[in-house]
């Protein structure tokens, strides 16, 4: 992969003729992407819907598929990457390195891409698959051989943060500097989930965990503008202190209240500019965006955008 390049690919059987799906998946997804022999299980049609995203140092795959068997043979092995497989729903039985484990919804396993192995999906399966160079990740893990094929519990804090944070990579694709920071944060979280060395754990808590926690809190705020997003409520939901949350935002040069206000104004602006919502009053939109005081909303909106809510609404009206 050329330095700094990001690659995004979507694979789906949705538009393929049913009688060709199995063979196309065997060649394109199995031998080319997974570097393994795959075969559909059961009598139903083979189905796959997967988003693949890769940058130097990291590959992320998310999606769902019908039951398959996956056999990694020595002839197809072409790298020694470390892979974290997270079962988002469904279950799969894994056999690698002389061990057998079954992972179900929320749990994860650390694997080596240069191991001959086999896994069999026991049902429709939805997963998150993160691939990282061994040379980059192995030094961060205290005992890599023991960490391999060791189930990681769904309630492991670093794993839960990682599942939320994985989407940050694609959002950072336009900036090589930001992208590299996100890659490092993912390494931190994977190492913590699998068993980091003392030094790596200390670094991760001050780098990857903080970044992932901040992203999770921001997503919580943005998705719940009409709910309780007070510092105390956020602290309780994310199991941290209010002071810790404030310091997270201060590290980015903003306050928690400034971020909350910005998200409310962004939502209101999007709704006001949407011609499909012309039947809603400005007051209703302000309330839906999380404002309880219409006068304050109007002042804050004009200060932020240099226009009144009515100005934006007029621009959205095709008449």
C-alpha positions in Angstrom: 0.0 0.0 0.0 1.5 3.4 -0.9 2.5 5.5 2.0 -0.4 7.5 3.5 -3.0 5.9 1.2 -6.4 4.9 2.5 -8.5 2.2 0.8 -12.2 1.7 1.3 -14.1 -1.2 -0.3 -17.6 -2.6 0.1 -18.4 -6.2 -0.7 -22.0 -7.3 -1.0 -23.8 -10.3 -2.5 -27.0 -8.2 -2.9 -26.6 -7.7 -6.6 -25.1 -11.1 -7.5 -27.0 -13.9 -9.1 -27.7 -16.5 -6.4 -26.2 -19.4 -8.3 -22.8 -17.5 -8.6 -22.6 -16.2 -5.1 -20.7 -19.0 -3.5 -18.0 -19.2 -6.2 -17.5 -15.4 -6.4 -17.2 -15.2 -2.6 -14.7 -18.1 -2.6 -12.4 -16.2 -5.0 -12.9 -12.5 -4.1 -13.5 -12.5 -0.4 -12.0 -15.9 0.6 -8.8 -16.2 -1.3 -8.1 -12.6 -2.1 -9.2 -10.8 1.1 -9.2 -13.3 3.9 -6.5 -15.4 2.3 -8.4 -18.6 3.3 -10.6 -21.2 1.8 -14.3 -20.5 2.5 -17.4 -22.6 1.9 -21.1 -21.8 2.6 -22.8 -23.9 5.3 -26.4 -24.9 5.2 -28.9 -25.0 2.4 -29.6 -21.2 2.2 -28.0 -18.8 -0.3 -24.6 -17.5 0.5 -24.8 -13.9 1.8 -22.2 -11.3 2.7 -22.3 -7.6 3.3 -18.9 -6.2 4.4 -17.2 -2.8 4.6 -13.4 -3.0 4.4 -11.2 0.0 5.3 -7.4 0.0 5.4 -4.6 2.5 6.0 -0.9 1.8 6.6 -0.7 -0.2 9.8 -4.3 -1.1 10.2 -7.2 -2.9 8.4 -10.8 -2.8 9.7 -13.6 -4.9 8.4 -17.2 -4.8 9.6 -20.2 -6.6 8.4 -22.4 -9.7 8.3 -22.6 -13.0 6.5 -24.5 -16.2 6.4 -22.8 -19.3 8.0 -19.4 -20.2 6.4 -16.5 -22.4 7.2 -13.1 -20.7 6.9 -10.0 -22.7 6.5 -6.6 -20.9 6.5 -4.1 -23.1 4.8 -0.3 -22.8 4.6 -0.6 -22.2 0.8 -2.6 -19.0 1.3 -0.8 -17.4 4.3 1.0 -14.3 3.1 1.6 -12.2 6.3 2.0 -12.5 10.0 -0.5 -9.8 11.1 -2.2 -10.0 14.4 -6.0 -10.1 14.1 -8.7 -9.2 16.7 -12.0 -10.8 15.8 -15.0 -9.4 17.7 -18.4 -11.2 17.4 -21.0 -8.5 17.3 -23.8 -11.0 17.0 -24.1 -14.7 16.3 -21.3 -17.2 17.2 -18.3 -18.8 15.6 -16.2 -21.8 16.7 -12.5 -21.3 16.2 -9.6 -23.9 16.0 -6.1 -22.4 16.0 -2.8 -23.2 17.6 -4.1 -26.5 18.9 -6.9 -24.8 20.8 -10.7 -24.6 20.3 -12.8 -21.7 21.4 -16.3 -20.4 20.6 -17.0 -16.7 20.8 -20.5 -15.3 20.9 -22.0 -11.8 20.8 -19.7 -9.1 22.3 -16.7 -11.4 22.9 -13.4 -11.4 21.0 -10.3 -13.4 20.2 -6.8 -12.5 19.2 -5.4 -14.6 16.3 -2.2 -14.7 14.2 -2.6 -14.6 10.4 0.3 -16.9 9.9 -1.4 -19.7 11.8 -3.1 -22.6 10.0 -6.5 -22.7 11.4 -10.2 -23.3 11.0 -13.4 -21.7 12.1 -17.1 -22.4 11.5 -19.9 -19.9 11.9 -22.7 -21.5 13.9 -25.3 -19.0 12.7 -25.6 -15.7 10.8 -22.6 -13.8 11.9 -21.9 -10.1 12.3 -18.3 -9.1 13.2 -15.6 -6.5 13.6 -12.2 -7.6 12.3 -9.1 -5.6 13.1 -5.8 -6.5 11.5 -2.5 -5.0 12.7 1.2 -5.7 11.9 2.8 -8.1 14.4 5.9 -5.9 14.6 3.8 -2.9 15.8 1.5 -4.7 18.3 3.5 -7.6 19.7 5.8 -5.3 21.8 2.8 -3.8 23.5 1.4 -7.1 24.8 3.0 -8.7 27.8 2.7 -12.4 26.8 1.6 -12.7 23.2 1.5 -16.5 23.0 -0.8 -16.7 26.1 -3.0 -13.9 24.7 -3.7 -15.7 21.4 -6.9 -17.7 21.4 -7.8 -16.4 24.8 -11.4 -15.2 24.8 -11.8 -11.5 25.8 -15.0 -11.0 27.8 -17.6 -8.6 26.4 -17.5 -6.4 29.5 -13.7 -5.8 29.2 -13.5 -2.0 29.3 -10.8 -1.6 26.6 -12.7 -3.9 24.3 -16.0 -1.9 24.7 -14.1 1.4 24.0 -12.4 -0.2 21.0 -15.7 -1.3 19.4 -16.9 2.3 19.7 -13.7 3.8 18.5 -13.0 1.7 15.4 -15.2 4.0 13.3 -12.9 6.9 14.1 -10.4 5.7 11.5 -12.5 6.3 8.5 -13.6 9.7 9.8 -10.0 10.6 10.0 -9.1 9.4 6.6 -8.6 12.8 5.1 -5.8 13.7 7.5 -2.6 11.5 7.5 -1.5 13.0 10.8 -4.9 12.4 12.5 -5.1 9.0 10.9 -1.8 7.9 12.4 -2.9 9.0 15.8 -6.1 7.0 15.5 -4.0 3.9 14.5 -1.9 4.3 17.6 -5.0 4.6 19.7 -6.4 1.4 18.3 -3.1 -0.4 19.1 -3.3 0.9 22.7 -6.9 -0.4 23.1 -6.2 -3.8 21.6 -3.1 -4.2 23.8 -5.1 -3.3 26.9 -7.9 -5.7 26.0 -5.4 -8.6 25.4 -3.0 -7.8 28.3 -0.6 -4.9 27.8 2.8 -4.6 29.3 3.1 -2.2 32.3 4.7 0.6 30.2 2.3 0.0 27.3 -0.7 0.1 29.7 0.4 3.4 31.2 0.8 4.9 27.7 -2.5 3.5 26.6 -4.4 5.0 29.5 -3.0 8.4 28.8 -3.4 8.2 25.0 -5.7 5.6 23.4 -8.2 5.3 26.3 -8.6 9.1 26.7 -9.2 9.5 22.9 -11.7 6.6 22.8 -13.5 7.8 26.0 -13.8 11.3 24.6 -15.2 10.0 21.3 -17.7 7.8 23.2 -18.8 10.8 25.3 -19.1 13.0 22.2 -21.3 10.4 20.5 -23.4 10.1 23.6 -24.0 13.8 23.6 -24.7 14.1 19.9 -27.1 11.2 20.0 -29.1 12.3 23.1 -29.5 16.0 22.9 -33.1 15.8 24.3 -32.0 13.5 27.1 -30.0 14.2 30.3 -26.5 15.2 29.1 -25.5 16.9 32.3 -22.0 16.3 33.6 -23.3 14.1 36.3 -25.4 12.0 34.0 -22.6 11.6 31.5 -20.2 10.7 34.3 -22.6 8.0 35.6 -23.1 6.5 32.1 -19.4 6.3 31.3 -18.3 5.4 34.8 -15.9 8.3 35.2 -15.8 11.5 37.2 -17.2 14.8 36.1 -13.8 16.3 36.6 -12.3 13.7 34.2 -14.9 14.5 31.5 -14.2 18.2 31.8 -10.4 17.6 31.5 -11.0 15.5 28.4 -12.7 18.4 26.7 -10.2 20.9 28.0 -7.4 18.8 26.3 -9.0 19.8 23.0 -9.2 23.4 23.9 -13.0 23.5 24.5 -15.3 23.2 27.4 -18.0 20.5 27.8 -20.7 23.2 27.7 -19.3 24.7 24.5 -19.4 21.3 22.8 -22.9 20.6 23.9 -24.1 24.0 22.6 -22.3 23.4 19.3 -24.0 20.1 18.8 -27.4 21.5 19.5 -26.8 24.4 17.1 -25.6 22.0 14.4 -28.6 19.9 14.7 -31.0 22.9 14.6 -29.2 24.3 11.6 -29.5 20.9 9.7 -33.2 20.7 10.4 -33.9 24.3 9.5 -32.0 23.9 6.2 -34.0 20.7 5.3 -36.9 21.6 3.0 -38.6 18.3 4.0 -39.1 19.8 7.5 -40.7 23.0 6.5 -43.9 22.0 8.2 -42.2 22.2 11.6 -42.1 25.4 13.5 -38.8 27.0 14.5 -39.8 26.5 18.2 -40.4 22.8 17.6 -37.0 22.4 15.9 -35.3 24.3 18.7 -36.9 22.0 21.3 -35.9 18.9 19.3 -32.3 20.1 19.2 -32.3 20.3 22.9 -33.1 24.0 23.6 -35.7 24.8 26.3 -35.5 28.6 25.9 -36.5 30.0 22.5 -35.0 33.4 23.1 -31.7 31.9 24.1 -31.7 29.7 21.1 -32.3 32.6 18.7 -29.4 34.6 20.3 -27.0 31.6 20.3 -27.9 30.7 16.7 -27.3 34.2 15.4 -24.1 34.5 17.3 -22.9 31.2 15.8 -24.0 31.5 12.2 -24.5 35.2 11.6 -28.1 34.6 10.5 -31.3 34.1 12.3 -33.2 30.8 12.3 -35.8 32.4 10.0 -33.1 33.3 7.5 -32.0 29.7 7.2 -35.6 28.5 7.0 -36.3 30.9 4.1 -33.3 29.6 2.1 -34.7 26.0 2.5 -38.1 27.0 1.1 -38.1 26.4 -2.7 -40.9 28.9 -3.0 
